[in-house]
């Protein structure tokens, strides 16, 4: 993420709104949390808060990758009166104790002419679902307007409580495209990258076109190739972990990733299948974690992107909780799909599971 995005009109509007909100509550101490790509600008933003509100500002310096990591500290310990979270939309999870949280989403300014250039000559499917991520979610109404004028029936679904806007997808939540999958012929992802389009494709079985606004290109679906490549990698990881003597089941302390209930269920399931398992808790799951902890393999009950994006960085196999069910024979390989975080998985692992 480039520092220059903090100077865009879209960000400045959100920042001014946040400063006004802080002034209204006259906090004594404000916590400031930024994503990894912007932490070098924390000093400037902290100074801006202090000058405009008179509050002391404390930067929360641990890595943050999404609203799932909101706070990450005890606000009472730090005596916080408010928390400013830069980069993401709210995720519907309990915030940092009783203190108010001000979300400052990072959104790219909409370029209507770019979208018109990409879409107006497109022979689009008649029924099309629109999806995007926080950074480009404000582009969707413009894309819908352009496509509707072309005679396309456009659908922007609503997801569960973890999603803040129509059409939004997270790397751990594809409920929005699933909510309209039965009504569309295909999806259009507005943004950049392949991770989220892959998740949409896997969770719906529909082709996904990509309006890549960084490349300035409309990319056709490569559903079969993309899914096949992903499945081959995941199958290889499953085969590597199958003969493991001991498997670590890892849960994250990030509030929106803390799938304690799922971790315990997964651990019990693996034990019943004959695997020695160890429950583990960690905030950061970098490449050195899997070597340092000494297990033969790991089930990651944390951010789903760790398994998808970082497998090649880990010397030991890492799999998702859903893949652990395949490993034990609980479900067949044909039921494989993306790992998603749901509310019932975010529970206390000390609670006894039914049937155990």
C-alpha positions in Angstrom: 0.0 0.0 0.0 1.5 3.3 -1.0 1.8 6.3 1.4 0.3 8.5 -1.3 -3.1 7.0 -0.6 -3.3 9.1 2.6 -3.4 12.2 0.4 -6.3 11.2 -1.7 -9.6 13.1 -1.4 -11.3 9.8 -0.4 -9.0 9.3 2.6 -9.0 12.9 3.6 -12.8 13.0 3.8 -12.7 9.9 6.1 -9.9 11.4 8.2 -11.7 14.7 8.7 -14.8 12.8 9.7 -12.8 10.9 12.3 -11.2 14.1 13.7 -14.6 15.7 14.1 -15.8 12.6 15.9 -12.8 12.6 18.3 -13.4 16.3 19.1 -17.0 15.5 20.0 -15.9 13.0 22.8 -12.7 14.9 23.9 -10.6 11.8 24.7 -7.6 12.1 26.9 -5.7 9.1 25.3 -6.3 7.8 21.7 -4.9 4.5 20.4 -3.9 4.6 16.7 -3.7 1.3 14.6 -2.5 1.1 11.0 -2.0 -1.7 8.5 1.6 -2.8 7.8 1.9 -0.9 4.6 1.2 2.4 6.3 2.9 2.1 9.7 5.7 4.4 8.7 3.1 7.2 8.5 1.9 6.6 12.1 4.0 9.5 13.4 2.3 12.0 11.1 -1.2 10.8 11.8 -0.6 10.6 15.5 0.6 14.2 15.5 -2.4 15.3 13.4 -4.8 13.7 16.0 -2.9 15.4 18.9 -2.9 18.8 17.3 -6.6 18.7 16.4 -7.9 17.1 19.6 -5.4 17.8 22.3 -5.3 14.1 23.2 -2.2 12.0 23.9 -1.8 9.4 21.1 -0.4 5.9 21.5 0.5 4.0 18.3 -0.3 0.2 18.5 2.8 -1.0 16.9 2.1 -4.8 16.5 1.4 -5.8 12.9 -2.2 -5.4 11.7 -3.7 -6.9 8.6 -7.4 -6.2 8.9 -10.3 -5.2 11.1 -10.0 -8.7 12.5 -7.0 -7.4 14.5 -8.9 -4.5 16.0 -7.2 -3.2 19.1 -5.2 -6.3 20.0 -4.5 -4.8 23.4 -6.3 -4.2 26.7 -7.7 -0.6 26.5 -7.9 -0.5 30.3 -4.2 -1.3 30.6 -3.3 1.5 28.2 -6.0 3.9 29.7 -7.4 4.5 26.2 -10.5 6.6 25.7 -10.8 5.9 22.0 -9.2 3.9 19.2 -8.6 4.9 15.6 -8.3 2.0 13.2 -7.0 3.0 9.8 -7.4 0.9 6.6 -10.6 -1.2 6.9 -14.3 -1.2 7.3 -16.0 -2.5 10.5 -16.2 -6.3 10.8 -19.0 -6.6 13.4 -16.7 -8.1 16.1 -16.5 -6.9 19.7 -14.3 -3.9 19.7 -11.5 -2.9 22.1 -13.5 -3.1 25.3 -15.9 -0.2 26.0 -14.0 2.4 24.1 -15.4 3.9 20.9 -13.6 2.8 17.7 -13.3 5.1 14.7 -12.8 3.2 11.5 -10.9 5.1 8.7 -11.2 2.9 5.6 -8.7 3.3 2.8 -10.5 3.8 -0.4 -9.2 4.7 -3.8 -10.8 7.6 -5.6 -13.2 6.5 -8.2 -12.1 6.9 -11.8 -15.3 6.7 -13.8 -13.5 7.2 -17.2 -11.3 4.2 -16.5 -14.3 2.0 -15.7 -16.2 3.2 -18.8 -13.2 2.4 -20.9 -13.0 -1.1 -19.5 -16.8 -1.9 -19.5 -18.6 0.0 -22.3 -17.3 -2.2 -25.2 -17.7 -5.4 -23.1 -20.1 -8.1 -24.2 -21.1 -8.6 -20.6 -23.2 -11.5 -19.3 -26.8 -10.6 -19.0 -27.0 -11.2 -15.3 -23.9 -10.1 -13.4 -22.9 -10.0 -9.8 -20.5 -7.2 -8.6 -18.0 -7.7 -5.8 -14.9 -5.8 -4.5 -12.8 -5.2 -1.4 -12.7 -2.2 0.9 -10.2 -0.3 -1.2 -12.5 -0.3 -4.2 -15.9 -0.8 -2.7 -16.8 2.8 -3.6 -16.3 1.9 -7.3 -19.2 -0.6 -7.3 -22.1 1.9 -7.5 -20.4 3.6 -10.5 -19.8 0.2 -12.2 -23.4 -0.7 -11.5 -24.6 2.5 -13.2 -22.4 2.0 -16.3 -23.5 -1.7 -16.6 -27.2 -1.0 -16.0 -27.2 1.6 -18.8 -25.7 -1.2 -21.0 -28.8 -3.3 -20.3 -27.0 -5.6 -17.8 -29.0 -6.9 -14.8 -26.6 -6.1 -11.9 -26.7 -7.8 -8.5 -24.8 -6.6 -5.4 -25.5 -9.0 -2.5 -25.6 -8.5 1.2 -23.5 -10.8 3.4 -23.4 -11.6 7.1 -22.7 -9.4 10.1 -18.9 -9.3 9.4 -19.5 -7.3 6.2 -20.1 -3.6 6.1 -21.1 -2.8 2.5 -23.1 -4.4 -0.3 -20.8 -6.3 -2.7 -18.0 -6.5 -0.2 -15.8 -9.6 0.0 -13.2 -10.5 2.6 -10.5 -13.1 2.3 -12.4 -15.0 5.0 -16.0 -14.3 4.0 -17.6 -14.9 0.6 -21.2 -14.8 1.8 -22.0 -11.8 -0.4 -21.4 -13.5 -3.8 -23.1 -16.7 -2.5 -26.2 -14.6 -1.6 -26.8 -13.8 -5.3 -25.0 -16.8 -7.0 -28.4 -18.3 -8.0 -29.4 -15.1 -9.8 -26.3 -14.4 -11.9 -24.4 -15.9 -14.8 -21.0 -14.6 -13.7 -19.3 -12.1 -11.4 -17.2 -9.0 -12.0 -14.5 -8.3 -9.4 -13.4 -4.7 -9.4 -10.0 -4.3 -7.9 -6.7 -6.0 -8.3 -5.1 -9.4 -7.5 -6.4 -12.9 -7.8 -6.9 -14.1 -4.2 -10.4 -12.7 -3.8 -11.6 -13.6 -7.3 -10.4 -17.2 -6.6 -12.4 -17.2 -3.4 -15.5 -16.0 -5.2 -15.1 -18.6 -7.9 -14.6 -21.4 -5.4 -17.5 -20.4 -3.2 -20.0 -20.0 -6.0 -18.8 -22.1 -8.9 -19.4 -19.2 -11.2 -16.9 -17.6 -13.7 -15.3 -14.4 -12.4 -14.3 -11.5 -14.7 -11.7 -9.1 -13.3 -11.7 -5.3 -13.9 -8.1 -4.8 -12.8 -8.0 -1.1 -12.1 -4.2 -1.1 -11.5 -3.4 -2.8 -14.8 -6.3 -1.0 -16.6 -7.5 -4.2 -18.1 -10.7 -6.3 -18.2 -9.5 -9.9 -17.6 -11.5 -12.9 -18.7 -12.3 -15.7 -16.3 -9.7 -18.4 -15.9 -11.9 -20.4 -13.5 -10.9 -23.9 -14.5 -7.1 -23.2 -14.6 -7.1 -21.1 -11.4 -9.2 -23.6 -9.4 -7.2 -26.6 -10.7 -3.9 -24.9 -9.7 -5.2 -24.1 -6.2 -6.6 -27.7 -5.7 -3.3 -29.3 -6.8 -1.4 -27.2 -4.2 -3.9 -28.0 -1.5 -3.9 -31.7 -2.3 -0.1 -31.8 -2.1 -0.2 -30.1 1.4 -2.8 -32.7 2.6 -0.6 -35.6 1.4 2.4 -34.1 3.1 0.6 -33.9 6.5 -1.1 -37.2 6.3 1.7 -39.2 7.8 2.5 -36.7 10.5 3.2 -38.0 14.0 2.1 -34.8 15.7 0.0 -31.9 14.4 -0.3 -28.5 15.9 -3.7 -26.9 15.9 -3.1 -23.1 15.9 -5.6 -20.4 16.9 -4.9 -16.7 16.6 -5.4 -14.1 19.3 -6.5 -11.5 16.8 -10.1 -10.8 17.9 -11.7 -11.5 14.5 -9.6 -14.6 13.9 -9.9 -16.2 17.4 -11.6 -19.4 16.4 -11.1 -21.1 19.7 -14.3 -23.2 19.4 -13.2 -24.5 16.0 -9.7 -25.2 17.2 -10.9 -27.4 20.0 -13.3 -29.3 17.7 -10.6 -29.8 15.2 -8.2 -31.0 17.8 -10.7 -33.5 19.1 -11.5 -34.7 15.6 -7.9 -35.3 14.8 -7.3 -37.2 18.1 -10.2 -39.5 17.3 -8.6 -40.2 13.9 -5.4 -41.3 15.7 -3.3 -38.1 15.4 -1.4 -36.7 18.3 -2.4 -33.0 18.5 -1.3 -30.0 20.5 -3.4 -26.8 20.8 -1.4 -23.6 20.2 -2.1 -19.9 20.6 -0.2 -17.2 18.7 -0.6 -13.6 17.6 1.9 -13.8 14.7 2.3 -16.9 12.4 5.3 -16.0 10.3 7.5 -18.4 8.4 9.7 -19.2 11.4 6.7 -20.3 13.5 6.3 -23.8 12.0 9.9 -24.7 12.4 10.3 -23.2 15.9 7.3 -25.1 17.4 8.6 -28.5 16.1 5.3 -30.1 14.9 5.2 -32.2 11.8 2.3 -30.2 10.4 -0.3 -27.6 11.4 -3.9 -26.8 11.1 -4.3 -23.0 10.9 -7.4 -21.8 12.7 -6.4 -18.2 12.1 -6.4 -16.0 9.0 -7.3 -18.2 5.9 -4.8 -16.3 3.8 -1.9 -17.7 5.8 -2.5 -21.1 4.2 -3.3 -19.9 0.7 -0.6 -17.2 0.4 2.2 -18.4 2.7 2.4 -22.2 2.3 5.6 -21.9 0.2 7.2 -19.9 3.0 6.7 -22.6 5.6 8.9 -25.7 5.6 6.1 -27.8 7.3 2.7 -28.4 5.7 -0.1 -26.1 6.9 -3.8 -26.9 6.2 -7.2 -25.3 6.9 -9.7 -26.6 9.4 -11.9 -27.8 6.4 -8.9 -29.7 5.0 -8.5 -31.3 8.5 -12.0 -32.7 8.0 -10.9 -34.2 4.7 -7.8 -35.6 6.3 -9.8 -37.5 8.9 -12.4 -38.7 6.4 -15.2 -36.5 7.9 -16.0 -35.1 4.5 -14.9 -36.1 1.0 -12.3 -34.2 -1.1 -15.2 -33.1 -3.4 -16.5 -30.8 -0.6 -13.3 -28.9 -0.5 -13.6 -25.1 -0.7 -12.3 -21.8 0.8 -11.8 -21.5 4.5 -14.2 -18.9 5.9 -14.6 -17.5 9.4 -18.1 -17.7 10.8 -19.5 -16.4 14.1 -20.0 -19.8 15.8 -16.3 -20.6 15.4 -15.3 -17.6 17.5 -15.9 -19.2 20.9 -14.3 -20.4 24.1 -12.4 -23.6 23.6 -13.0 -24.6 27.3 -16.7 -25.2 26.4 -17.3 -29.0 26.0 -18.2 -30.0 22.5 -21.4 -32.0 21.9 -20.6 -35.6 21.3 -17.1 -35.5 22.8 
